[in-house]
């Protein structure tokens, strides 16, 4: 589990996770069923909505985190993240 990073670090964290998994923007876009531009926008994200989400769930006694998942047919990249 990776704690959710601060908003200003989320985009770079998403990019690092994509690169660690050995994926191009196009490959990730295809797997996520979004456009390559959508991937780019998410990796450039610095919006404050994640801080608001973390505060909201924190008040309820929860935390927000990134949790690795295995998907059917995913190959092991040795990074702990599915490919």
N, C-alpha and C positions, 0 to 999 in steps of 0.2 A: 504494500500500500504506500502511496506517495501522498503526503498532505497536499491539499490544494494550494498552489503557490499564490502569492499576492497578484492582483490584477495585472500589474505591469510586467510580471514574469510569466503569465499564463501563455501568451503567444509563443515566446521563445521556448517554453517548456514543451508545448505541443510540437514545435518544429524539431526539437532535440529528440523527442520520443519517436517522431516519424523517421528521422535520420538514423536513430539507433536501430529501428526496425528494418532499415535498408530500403525504404520506400521513397519513390519520387512523389512530387505533388500530384501528378497524373494518376499514379497507381493508388494513392490514398483516396483521391477523389472518386475513382472508379469503385473502390471497395465501400466507400461511405455513401455512394449514390448522390454525390454533389458535384458541382463544377470545380475544375482546378482553381478558378477564381475564388470560389467559396472556401477552399482549403487555405489559400493565400490570405484571405480576409481574417479567418480564424487565427492563423499564425501571427497576424499583425494586431490582434485584439489587445486592447488595453482599457476596455470599458469597465466601469465600476459595478456592473451588475453582480459580479462574483463576490465582491465584498458584501453587498447587501444580502446575497443568498447565504453566505457564511454567517453573517450576523443573525439572520432570521432563524436558521436552523440551530445556531449556537444557543439562542434563547430557549429553544425547545429541548436542549440537552444533546444535540447531535453535532457531528462534524462532517465536512465535505472532504472527500479524498478521491484521488485517482487510484483505481484498483485494476490490476491486470486481469484480462479475461482471455480464455482460450476459446477460439471459434472453431467450429467443425471445419476440418481441412486446413487449419492454420499450421504453418511450419514453425518450428522452434528456431529463433534467431540467436539463441544464446544470451540474449539481453534481458530475458524475463518477460519480454513483450511479444505478443503473437505477431506473425507476419501475414 
